Structures are given as structure tokens and as C-alpha cells.
Amino acid sequence: MGDKMLMPETWRSEHKLFPQQVAFTCPPFDYDAAPSDFLRMAPDSVGVHGWMLHVPDYVHGLDQRKQNFGMLADFVHLCARNGVDVAGQVGSNWVHACGLGVDGVRDHCARLSDTHGVRFHMAGYAMVEALRAMNAEKVALNAAYHWPEWWQGTVGFLKEAGFDVLWAGNFHDQGWFESQEAVNDRRWVFDGDLATKSFDYVAEQAPDADAYLINGMCNFRTGPGGQPQRPLHLTPMLEARLGKPVIGHDTALYWRIFKDLDLAPTSPQGQLLNTL
């Protein structure tokens, strides 16, 4: 080895940049807000890192997610070699695209965690864990911008996990856009008032739901100066409006990561995160 400087395989606490370190990965060509959103509500002792999966010809196909599912193992391995405590995968439909089923995804996350010594969670399975923790049995899904095969896969995954999905549909199904192409043209960023309008619509279709859900990392222009915000930012307002828990795949993943860190957000973030 001579004069080569080897990075540690096991990081001691005095070598870490932050007492608690979190890493997120996201689909190719689609940076999301998870590192920024998580860091803004986490205690100062937490550091957050990100690593985007890279597939040169990626076009957001479910088949591509299945073909490149093994890259998640690369992500967890590099997290381990960089002193990360908990790793999270953003993107709610990887769990059904992979074809492993609910128990298979649970086992896959556990296997990667045990192999590399880093707790690993997928957003789609974190939603299942969050709903079970909230004792929710009947749910309705605001599928937002997701293509029909995307949100229908999510519905199938939730049903396999034992939940009664009373209603599900995206913004086109809800009548806010003339076509799926018009939804796609917004590129995941929508007018601020669509957040309340879409959830009011879903609640009207499924008044008996125990919880209302939203897919993925949808953005609404509800922030200062119209800055896009995710379900995380809107959950307390929506829950006060609907009188039920509102759970997004982003909030479910953050909740699961905070549990492993034995920490809680430093500000109120809605019923699920407030349980920490």
C-alpha cells in the first residue's frame, strides 16, 4: 500500500463530519428536495448528503427502475464507506416496479442494512410502515402527477400490504387537467391552490378514509414568492382542513429515518412526524 491513504471501512465518531449523518438517493436526472427539506427541520447535529443514480438513457420508465434496482446496493455500500447512519431512497414506485412484493421489499431493505451496517429505507415501504403505525386501515390516494401505471402500482402495493384503498386518482382523473400530457408539462410543479383543491376532491370521494395519502414528491407553489413546496410543508394545514392524517411518501420516509436516529423534527410537521 506504501503511501496510499485508505478511507476507513468503519468510521469512528471522531472522524464523522456530523454526529448523525443521513443520505438520500433519487432517480436519474431528477434532483428532489429531500436533502434540503430534511436538513431544514432536523436538529443541528444532523448532516445530510445526496447521491443521484445515473443511467445515461433513463426516461423514467418503470421497467428501467426494475432493471437498475441493483444500483440501490451500490448506494448503501457507498453510504457505509462514508460514515452514514441512515440511508433513504426517494421515489415511491420503485417498490412496486421491482416486483419483489411487500414482504420482499421489506426483506431487501433489511438485507442491505445488515450487509453494509447502514439502515436503509425505501419511500414506498416507509408509507406502509407509517400507515400501520398510525393504525390506518382505509386510505385514499391523491396520486398527483403520477402516470396511471405508476399510481395503479402504488394502489396494488398498498392493497397487498392489507390496506383498503377507497379511492385513488391523479390530477387528470380529478379533472384539473385535460390530459396526462398537460400534467406532465408542469414537470411536478403546480399552482399553490391545487394542493387544497385536490385534497378536498379526494376527501369528497372517500369521506370514510382513516388517512389521505399523496404520491411521490409533488410540488405546489405555496412558499414565499411562489416557491415550490412539498407535502411536508403543507401537512399541518391540510390535516386541519380535512380532520384526518395526511401522509406523503416524503413525510413517511423522513419519519422512518428520524426513528432510526432516535431524533425528531425541531418544528411541528403534522400528525405522523409529531409522534416522534
Salt bridges, closest charged atoms under 4 A:
GLU14 OE2 - ARG12 NE 2.63
ASP30 OD1 - ARG187 NH1 3.71
ASP37 OD1 - ARG230 NH2 2.91
ASP37 OD1 - HIS233 NE2 3.15
ASP85 OD2 - LYS16 NZ 2.76
ASP103 OD1 - ARG106 NH1 3.52
ASP107 OD1 - ARG106 NE 3.03
GLU129 OE1 - ARG256 NE 3.26
ASP191 OD1 - ARG186 NH1 3.79
ASP193 OD2 - LYS197 NZ 3.93
ASP200 OD2 - ARG241 NH2 2.74
ASP260 OD2 - ARG119 NE 3.56
ASP260 OD2 - HIS121 NE2 2.41
ASP260 OD1 - ARG256 NH1 3.34
